[in-house]
Amino acid sequence: MTGAYAMRLALMLSIVLLAASSCKKEDAPGMKTGKKLHPVSLEVPAHFTQPVTDPDNPLTKEGIELGRILFYDTRLSAGNKLACASCHRPELAFSDAVALSNIGESGQTLHRHSPALINLAWMQNGLFWDGGSTNLESQAFGPLTSADEMHQNLSELEFELKQVPDYVSRFKQVFGTEVKSTAIVKALAQFERTLISGNAKYDQYRLKQPGISLSSEELNGLALINSKCRSCHAGELFTDDNFHNNGIDADFSNDALEGIYQGRFRLTYNKADLGKFKTPTLRNVLLTAPYMHDGRFSTIEQVLEHYHTGIRVSATTDVLVYQNNGQPGILLTAKEKKDIIAFLGTLTDDSFIHNQKLNKPN
């Protein structure tokens, strides 16, 4: 999302006020309609930690399904041409294969690459590349209202969805209310929390499932990832949910773009955050090219070469990339690069991208 920082701040304030007004203690929504709601627990892989739940937006079967329908509905955009899924395609692990998209309502090219949506229920340290949103509910307002993305007027969206009897019935059942923008983003967030990827070949190997083994190249790639990359791509999520300057830029004086390339700094105004961006997960990484916050690297080979020889040094370049006898760079031989890529292939989760519960409803 690339709207002005002031707009984002205003949105955040309005969301807080709206959320506060919508969280009054009332009867459960299902009680108001006579239709029972079915609470749901996330299907957490056995080797994952438990995600933090949101008591203000408890998961229900009906809420998740409403969110899924909304995620694929082009009526969420002003011109009724774009859905959330337009930039987050399930067959690409909910990414879009475009460096910088221009399919938004304005036709302008965005300044940020659309991130893949994977294991979002565990992301508790800010969303967007710079952490500009604190949770999935508030995050959804960004692309919905951005002039360069869906550019939707929220009042008009509410009116439009109220003309659909099925939506009227579902919102009444799930949230005990008419169609409201606060309920729209809550439903989207419920669905997005179910985008869980944890059943790739690596996971099956990790859980010692019968007949699953890694090749010598894949095992060597895993060892290389563990020794050279795990500080940032940590744990079973393969991300530390944090922000780093990985040396792709050294000059951040781009005031004309409102600090787009300044990373986390544009929110914190802490000089130590210049050039720091959110660590993306390595899960399904071979499906989610191009790479980096601006999509500048078309292939995973280019990413590895960047770490090998392309680190640009600035005051905030992360010390974790100084792996060349104290100098910037992560030295990798051609064989090591090949083995790393072989291992990354074991993080492709076919059951995730083909999960009918996550795909467009009939």
LINFENKA-V177887 format. One record per backbone hydrogen bond with DSSP energy under -0.5 kcal/mol. NH is the residue of the N-H (numbers start at 0). CO is the residue of the C=O. Records with the same first field share a line. If there is no record, write none. Layout:
NH=CO  CO
//
This chain:
7=3
8=4
9=5
10=6
11=7
12=8
13=9
14=10
15=11
16=12
17=13
18=14
19=15
20=16
21=17
22=18  19
25=23
30=27
31=27  28
32=28
33=29
34=29
35=33
38=36
39=58
43=41
47=44
54=52
56=53
60=37
63=59
64=60
65=61
66=62
67=63
68=64
69=65
70=66
71=67  68
72=69
73=71
75=72
76=73
77=149
79=76
81=73
83=70
84=70
85=82
86=83
87=83
88=94
91=88
92=89
93=88
94=88
104=148
106=103
109=100
112=292
116=92  93
117=115
118=194
121=118
122=119
123=121
126=132
130=127
132=126
138=134
139=135
140=136  137
141=137  138
142=138
143=139
144=140
145=141
148=145
149=142
150=142  145
151=143
153=151
156=152
157=153
158=154
159=155
160=156
161=157
162=158  159
163=160
164=162
166=163
167=163
168=164
169=165
170=166
171=167
172=168
173=169
174=170
175=170  171
176=170
183=179
184=180
185=181
186=182
187=183
188=184
189=185
190=186
191=187
192=188
193=190
194=191
195=193
196=194
197=195
200=347
201=345
203=199
204=200
205=201
206=202
207=204
208=203
211=208
212=210
218=214
219=215
220=216
221=217
222=218
223=219
224=220
225=221
226=222
227=223
228=224
229=224
231=228
232=228
233=231
237=233  234
238=233
239=231
243=276
245=243
251=249
253=251
256=253
257=254
258=253
259=256
261=258
262=259
263=275
264=261  272
265=262
266=263
267=263
268=264
270=268
272=269
273=270
274=261
275=261  272
276=243
277=128
278=241
279=277
281=237
283=346
284=281
286=283
287=283  284
289=296
290=296
294=291
296=290
297=295
302=298
303=299
304=300
305=301
306=302
307=303
308=304
309=304  305
311=246
312=310
316=313
317=244
320=317
321=318
322=320  328
323=326
326=323
328=320
329=306
330=328
336=332
337=333
338=334
339=335
340=336
341=337
342=338
343=339
344=340
345=341  342
346=343
347=344
348=346
349=347
351=348
352=348
353=349
354=351
355=353
357=354
358=354
//
